[in-house]
């Protein structure tokens, strides 16, 4: 969200695309990364038992030549452990044949910063790529979760996704959980965590 001085709170949709196209997303992303690390340390020092903080990373930001170095600096300057910072990437980040993404993935692995795959099921990654992708958490897109109380196909897809992700020894987070009924089903099926307006 952007707290605009005259428009108030602006949702991401009206400005993120523009920021991505113009390259401003790299500066915004770096600020968000540093602010999130500093806030995490402040919360921990205040005694809040928070395990980690997740930061969304845009495809353009992730493909930047110095991205891994920027992450390392943000972690070091804030004083937090690298393992406490999780970077959320989308499947579109992975569509890159230049080798730059693979190099960044390797540098982040060496740094010890876990990756989360956001909006899983809506993009480009194949199951074969998912098997070898160095992410610890898969975030199941809200479009699959919405209809699970009433739709047999939706239930089948979500249960299969939970089973597949667990078989790959990764955690799964269901996005877009809005009702107690959705939360109860996900809990029963062994989903590791949920996020959404229900919380």
LOZA-511323 format. One record per residue (C-alpha): residue in three letters; x, y, z. Coordinates in steps of 0.25 Angstrom, whole numbers, plus 2048, in hexadecimal, padded with zeros to 3 digits. Example, Ala and Ser with C-alpha at 12.3 -4.5 7.8 and 13.67 -1.06 7.14 Angstrom:
residues 2
<r><type>ALA</type><px>831</px><py>7EE</py><pz>81F</pz></r>
<r><type>SER</type><px>837</px><py>7FC</py><pz>81D</pz></r>
***
This chain:
residues 199
<r><type>UNK</type><px>800</px><py>800</py><pz>800</pz></r>
<r><type>UNK</type><px>804</px><py>80E</py><pz>7FD</pz></r>
<r><type>UNK</type><px>800</px><py>819</py><pz>807</pz></r>
<r><type>UNK</type><px>7FE</px><py>824</py><pz>7FE</pz></r>
<r><type>UNK</type><px>7FE</px><py>833</py><pz>804</pz></r>
<r><type>UNK</type><px>7F1</px><py>836</py><pz>7FD</pz></r>
<r><type>UNK</type><px>7EB</px><py>829</py><pz>7F7</pz></r>
<r><type>UNK</type><px>7EC</px><py>822</py><pz>804</pz></r>
<r><type>UNK</type><px>7EF</px><py>813</py><pz>804</pz></r>
<r><type>UNK</type><px>7F2</px><py>80E</py><pz>7F6</pz></r>
<r><type>UNK</type><px>7F1</px><py>7FF</py><pz>7F3</pz></r>
<r><type>UNK</type><px>7FD</px><py>7F9</py><pz>7EB</pz></r>
<r><type>UNK</type><px>7F5</px><py>7F7</py><pz>7DD</pz></r>
<r><type>UNK</type><px>7F5</px><py>806</py><pz>7D9</pz></r>
<r><type>UNK</type><px>804</px><py>808</py><pz>7DB</pz></r>
<r><type>UNK</type><px>80C</px><py>7FB</py><pz>7DB</pz></r>
<r><type>UNK</type><px>80B</px><py>7F9</py><pz>7CC</pz></r>
<r><type>UNK</type><px>810</px><py>807</py><pz>7C9</pz></r>
<r><type>UNK</type><px>81B</px><py>805</py><pz>7D3</pz></r>
<r><type>UNK</type><px>81F</px><py>7F8</py><pz>7CD</pz></r>
<r><type>UNK</type><px>81F</px><py>7FE</py><pz>7BF</pz></r>
<r><type>UNK</type><px>827</px><py>80A</py><pz>7C2</pz></r>
<r><type>UNK</type><px>831</px><py>804</py><pz>7CB</pz></r>
<r><type>UNK</type><px>82D</px><py>80B</py><pz>7D7</pz></r>
<r><type>UNK</type><px>829</px><py>7FD</py><pz>7DD</pz></r>
<r><type>UNK</type><px>838</px><py>7FB</py><pz>7E0</pz></r>
<r><type>UNK</type><px>839</px><py>807</py><pz>7E9</pz></r>
<r><type>UNK</type><px>82C</px><py>804</py><pz>7F0</pz></r>
<r><type>UNK</type><px>82F</px><py>7F6</py><pz>7F2</pz></r>
<r><type>UNK</type><px>83D</px><py>7F9</py><pz>7F8</pz></r>
<r><type>UNK</type><px>836</px><py>803</py><pz>802</pz></r>
<r><type>UNK</type><px>82B</px><py>7F8</py><pz>805</pz></r>
<r><type>UNK</type><px>836</px><py>7EE</py><pz>808</pz></r>
<r><type>UNK</type><px>83E</px><py>7F7</py><pz>811</pz></r>
<r><type>UNK</type><px>832</px><py>7FC</py><pz>818</pz></r>
<r><type>UNK</type><px>82D</px><py>7EE</py><pz>81A</pz></r>
<r><type>UNK</type><px>83A</px><py>7E9</py><pz>820</pz></r>
<r><type>UNK</type><px>83B</px><py>7F5</py><pz>829</pz></r>
<r><type>UNK</type><px>82C</px><py>7F3</py><pz>82E</pz></r>
<r><type>UNK</type><px>82E</px><py>7E4</py><pz>830</pz></r>
<r><type>UNK</type><px>83A</px><py>7E7</py><pz>839</pz></r>
<r><type>UNK</type><px>832</px><py>7F2</py><pz>841</pz></r>
<r><type>UNK</type><px>827</px><py>7E8</py><pz>843</pz></r>
<r><type>UNK</type><px>830</px><py>7DD</py><pz>848</pz></r>
<r><type>UNK</type><px>837</px><py>7E7</py><pz>852</pz></r>
<r><type>UNK</type><px>82A</px><py>7EB</py><pz>857</pz></r>
<r><type>UNK</type><px>827</px><py>7DC</py><pz>85B</pz></r>
<r><type>UNK</type><px>81E</px><py>7D8</py><pz>84F</pz></r>
<r><type>UNK</type><px>81F</px><py>7CA</py><pz>84C</pz></r>
<r><type>UNK</type><px>820</px><py>7CB</py><pz>83D</pz></r>
<r><type>UNK</type><px>827</px><py>7C0</py><pz>836</pz></r>
<r><type>UNK</type><px>82A</px><py>7C7</py><pz>829</pz></r>
<r><type>UNK</type><px>825</px><py>7D2</py><pz>81F</pz></r>
<r><type>UNK</type><px>822</px><py>7D0</py><pz>810</pz></r>
<r><type>UNK</type><px>824</px><py>7DA</py><pz>806</pz></r>
<r><type>UNK</type><px>81F</px><py>7DA</py><pz>7F8</pz></r>
<r><type>UNK</type><px>829</px><py>7DC</py><pz>7ED</pz></r>
<r><type>UNK</type><px>825</px><py>7E0</py><pz>7DF</pz></r>
<r><type>UNK</type><px>82B</px><py>7D9</py><pz>7D3</pz></r>
<r><type>UNK</type><px>832</px><py>7E5</py><pz>7CE</pz></r>
<r><type>UNK</type><px>839</px><py>7E7</py><pz>7DC</pz></r>
<r><type>UNK</type><px>83C</px><py>7D8</py><pz>7DD</pz></r>
<r><type>UNK</type><px>843</px><py>7D8</py><pz>7CF</pz></r>
<r><type>UNK</type><px>84B</px><py>7E4</py><pz>7D3</pz></r>
<r><type>UNK</type><px>85A</px><py>7E2</py><pz>7D3</pz></r>
<r><type>UNK</type><px>85D</px><py>7E6</py><pz>7E1</pz></r>
<r><type>UNK</type><px>850</px><py>7E1</py><pz>7E7</pz></r>
<r><type>UNK</type><px>857</px><py>7D6</py><pz>7F0</pz></r>
<r><type>UNK</type><px>861</px><py>7E0</py><pz>7F5</pz></r>
<r><type>UNK</type><px>856</px><py>7EA</py><pz>7F8</pz></r>
<r><type>UNK</type><px>84F</px><py>7DF</py><pz>801</pz></r>
<r><type>UNK</type><px>85C</px><py>7DC</py><pz>808</pz></r>
<r><type>UNK</type><px>85E</px><py>7EA</py><pz>80B</pz></r>
<r><type>UNK</type><px>850</px><py>7EC</py><pz>810</pz></r>
<r><type>UNK</type><px>851</px><py>7E0</py><pz>819</pz></r>
<r><type>UNK</type><px>85F</px><py>7E4</py><pz>81E</pz></r>
<r><type>UNK</type><px>85B</px><py>7F3</py><pz>821</pz></r>
<r><type>UNK</type><px>84F</px><py>7EF</py><pz>829</pz></r>
<r><type>UNK</type><px>856</px><py>7E5</py><pz>831</pz></r>
<r><type>UNK</type><px>84C</px><py>7D9</py><pz>82E</pz></r>
<r><type>UNK</type><px>84F</px><py>7CB</py><pz>82A</pz></r>
<r><type>UNK</type><px>84E</px><py>7C8</py><pz>81C</pz></r>
<r><type>UNK</type><px>846</px><py>7BC</py><pz>81E</pz></r>
<r><type>UNK</type><px>83B</px><py>7C5</py><pz>825</pz></r>
<r><type>UNK</type><px>839</px><py>7CC</py><pz>818</pz></r>
<r><type>UNK</type><px>830</px><py>7C5</py><pz>80D</pz></r>
<r><type>UNK</type><px>82F</px><py>7CB</py><pz>7FF</pz></r>
<r><type>UNK</type><px>822</px><py>7C8</py><pz>7F8</pz></r>
<r><type>UNK</type><px>824</px><py>7C6</py><pz>7E9</pz></r>
<r><type>UNK</type><px>81A</px><py>7C3</py><pz>7DE</pz></r>
<r><type>UNK</type><px>81B</px><py>7B9</py><pz>7D3</pz></r>
<r><type>UNK</type><px>81D</px><py>7C4</py><pz>7C9</pz></r>
<r><type>UNK</type><px>82B</px><py>7C6</py><pz>7CF</pz></r>
<r><type>UNK</type><px>82F</px><py>7B8</py><pz>7CB</pz></r>
<r><type>UNK</type><px>82C</px><py>7BB</py><pz>7BC</pz></r>
<r><type>UNK</type><px>83A</px><py>7BF</py><pz>7B8</pz></r>
<r><type>UNK</type><px>845</px><py>7B8</py><pz>7B0</pz></r>
<r><type>UNK</type><px>850</px><py>7C2</py><pz>7B2</pz></r>
<r><type>UNK</type><px>856</px><py>7BA</py><pz>7BE</pz></r>
<r><type>UNK</type><px>854</px><py>7C7</py><pz>7C7</pz></r>
<r><type>UNK</type><px>849</px><py>7C1</py><pz>7CF</pz></r>
<r><type>UNK</type><px>850</px><py>7B4</py><pz>7D1</pz></r>
<r><type>UNK</type><px>85C</px><py>7BC</py><pz>7D6</pz></r>
<r><type>UNK</type><px>854</px><py>7C4</py><pz>7E0</pz></r>
<r><type>UNK</type><px>84D</px><py>7B8</py><pz>7E5</pz></r>
<r><type>UNK</type><px>85B</px><py>7B2</py><pz>7E8</pz></r>
<r><type>UNK</type><px>860</px><py>7BE</py><pz>7EF</pz></r>
<r><type>UNK</type><px>853</px><py>7BF</py><pz>7F8</pz></r>
<r><type>UNK</type><px>855</px><py>7B1</py><pz>7FB</pz></r>
<r><type>UNK</type><px>863</px><py>7B3</py><pz>800</pz></r>
<r><type>UNK</type><px>85E</px><py>7BF</py><pz>808</pz></r>
<r><type>UNK</type><px>854</px><py>7B7</py><pz>80F</pz></r>
<r><type>UNK</type><px>847</px><py>7BE</py><pz>80B</pz></r>
<r><type>UNK</type><px>83B</px><py>7B5</py><pz>808</pz></r>
<r><type>UNK</type><px>832</px><py>7B7</py><pz>7FC</pz></r>
<r><type>UNK</type><px>823</px><py>7B6</py><pz>7FB</pz></r>
<r><type>UNK</type><px>81C</px><py>7B4</py><pz>7EE</pz></r>
<r><type>UNK</type><px>810</px><py>7BD</py><pz>7EE</pz></r>
<r><type>UNK</type><px>803</px><py>7BB</py><pz>7E6</pz></r>
<r><type>UNK</type><px>806</px><py>7AD</py><pz>7E3</pz></r>
<r><type>UNK</type><px>7FE</px><py>7A7</py><pz>7D8</pz></r>
<r><type>UNK</type><px>7FB</px><py>7B4</py><pz>7D0</pz></r>
<r><type>UNK</type><px>808</px><py>7B5</py><pz>7C8</pz></r>
<r><type>UNK</type><px>812</px><py>7AE</py><pz>7C0</pz></r>
<r><type>UNK</type><px>81A</px><py>7A4</py><pz>7C9</pz></r>
<r><type>UNK</type><px>819</px><py>795</py><pz>7C5</pz></r>
<r><type>UNK</type><px>819</px><py>78A</py><pz>7D0</pz></r>
<r><type>UNK</type><px>826</px><py>786</py><pz>7CC</pz></r>
<r><type>UNK</type><px>82C</px><py>794</py><pz>7CE</pz></r>
<r><type>UNK</type><px>825</px><py>794</py><pz>7DC</pz></r>
<r><type>UNK</type><px>82C</px><py>788</py><pz>7E0</pz></r>
<r><type>UNK</type><px>83A</px><py>78E</py><pz>7DF</pz></r>
<r><type>UNK</type><px>836</px><py>79C</py><pz>7E2</pz></r>
<r><type>UNK</type><px>83D</px><py>7A1</py><pz>7EF</pz></r>
<r><type>UNK</type><px>831</px><py>7A6</py><pz>7F6</pz></r>
<r><type>UNK</type><px>82C</px><py>7A2</py><pz>804</pz></r>
<r><type>UNK</type><px>81E</px><py>7A6</py><pz>803</pz></r>
<r><type>UNK</type><px>813</px><py>7A6</py><pz>7F8</pz></r>
<r><type>UNK</type><px>808</px><py>7B0</py><pz>7F9</pz></r>
<r><type>UNK</type><px>7FB</px><py>7AA</py><pz>7F3</pz></r>
<r><type>UNK</type><px>7F4</px><py>7B5</py><pz>7EB</pz></r>
<r><type>UNK</type><px>7E7</px><py>7BA</py><pz>7F1</pz></r>
<r><type>UNK</type><px>7DF</px><py>7B6</py><pz>7E4</pz></r>
<r><type>UNK</type><px>7E0</px><py>7A7</py><pz>7E8</pz></r>
<r><type>UNK</type><px>7DC</px><py>7AA</py><pz>7F7</pz></r>
<r><type>UNK</type><px>7D0</px><py>7B3</py><pz>7F4</pz></r>
<r><type>UNK</type><px>7C6</px><py>7A7</py><pz>7F0</pz></r>
<r><type>UNK</type><px>7CB</px><py>79C</py><pz>7F9</pz></r>
<r><type>UNK</type><px>7BE</px><py>79C</py><pz>802</pz></r>
<r><type>UNK</type><px>7B5</px><py>79A</py><pz>7F6</pz></r>
<r><type>UNK</type><px>7BD</px><py>794</py><pz>7EA</pz></r>
<r><type>UNK</type><px>7C2</px><py>786</py><pz>7E9</pz></r>
<r><type>UNK</type><px>7CC</px><py>789</py><pz>7DF</pz></r>
<r><type>UNK</type><px>7D2</px><py>795</py><pz>7E7</pz></r>
<r><type>UNK</type><px>7D3</px><py>78B</py><pz>7F3</pz></r>
<r><type>UNK</type><px>7DA</px><py>781</py><pz>7EB</pz></r>
<r><type>UNK</type><px>7E4</px><py>78B</py><pz>7E6</pz></r>
<r><type>UNK</type><px>7E7</px><py>791</py><pz>7F3</pz></r>
<r><type>UNK</type><px>7E9</px><py>783</py><pz>7FA</pz></r>
<r><type>UNK</type><px>7F2</px><py>77E</py><pz>7EF</pz></r>
<r><type>UNK</type><px>7FA</px><py>78B</py><pz>7F0</pz></r>
<r><type>UNK</type><px>7FC</px><py>789</py><pz>7FF</pz></r>
<r><type>UNK</type><px>800</px><py>77A</py><pz>7FD</pz></r>
<r><type>UNK</type><px>80A</px><py>77E</py><pz>7F1</pz></r>
<r><type>UNK</type><px>811</px><py>789</py><pz>7F9</pz></r>
<r><type>UNK</type><px>812</px><py>781</py><pz>805</pz></r>
<r><type>UNK</type><px>818</px><py>775</py><pz>7FD</pz></r>
<r><type>UNK</type><px>822</px><py>77F</py><pz>7F8</pz></r>
<r><type>UNK</type><px>826</px><py>782</py><pz>807</pz></r>
<r><type>UNK</type><px>821</px><py>790</py><pz>805</pz></r>
<r><type>UNK</type><px>817</px><py>799</py><pz>80D</pz></r>
<r><type>UNK</type><px>80A</px><py>79D</py><pz>807</pz></r>
<r><type>UNK</type><px>802</px><py>7AA</py><pz>80A</pz></r>
<r><type>UNK</type><px>7F4</px><py>7AC</py><pz>805</pz></r>
<r><type>UNK</type><px>7F1</px><py>7BB</py><pz>801</pz></r>
<r><type>UNK</type><px>7E4</px><py>7C2</py><pz>801</pz></r>
<r><type>UNK</type><px>7DE</px><py>7BB</py><pz>80C</pz></r>
<r><type>UNK</type><px>7D1</px><py>7C3</py><pz>810</pz></r>
<r><type>UNK</type><px>7C8</px><py>7BA</py><pz>818</pz></r>
<r><type>UNK</type><px>7C8</px><py>7B0</py><pz>824</pz></r>
<r><type>UNK</type><px>7C3</px><py>7A5</py><pz>81A</pz></r>
<r><type>UNK</type><px>7CF</px><py>7A7</py><pz>811</pz></r>
<r><type>UNK</type><px>7D9</px><py>7A7</py><pz>81D</pz></r>
<r><type>UNK</type><px>7D3</px><py>79B</py><pz>823</pz></r>
<r><type>UNK</type><px>7D4</px><py>793</py><pz>816</pz></r>
<r><type>UNK</type><px>7E2</px><py>797</py><pz>814</pz></r>
<r><type>UNK</type><px>7E6</px><py>793</py><pz>823</pz></r>
<r><type>UNK</type><px>7DF</px><py>786</py><pz>821</pz></r>
<r><type>UNK</type><px>7E7</px><py>783</py><pz>814</pz></r>
<r><type>UNK</type><px>7F5</px><py>787</py><pz>81B</pz></r>
<r><type>UNK</type><px>7F8</px><py>794</py><pz>815</pz></r>
<r><type>UNK</type><px>803</px><py>79A</py><pz>81C</pz></r>
<r><type>UNK</type><px>7FE</px><py>7A9</py><pz>81D</pz></r>
<r><type>UNK</type><px>7F4</px><py>7B2</py><pz>817</pz></r>
<r><type>UNK</type><px>7F3</px><py>7C1</py><pz>814</pz></r>
<r><type>UNK</type><px>7E8</px><py>7CA</py><pz>810</pz></r>
<r><type>UNK</type><px>7DD</px><py>7D3</py><pz>815</pz></r>
<r><type>UNK</type><px>7D7</px><py>7C8</py><pz>81F</pz></r>
<r><type>UNK</type><px>7E3</px><py>7CB</py><pz>827</pz></r>
***
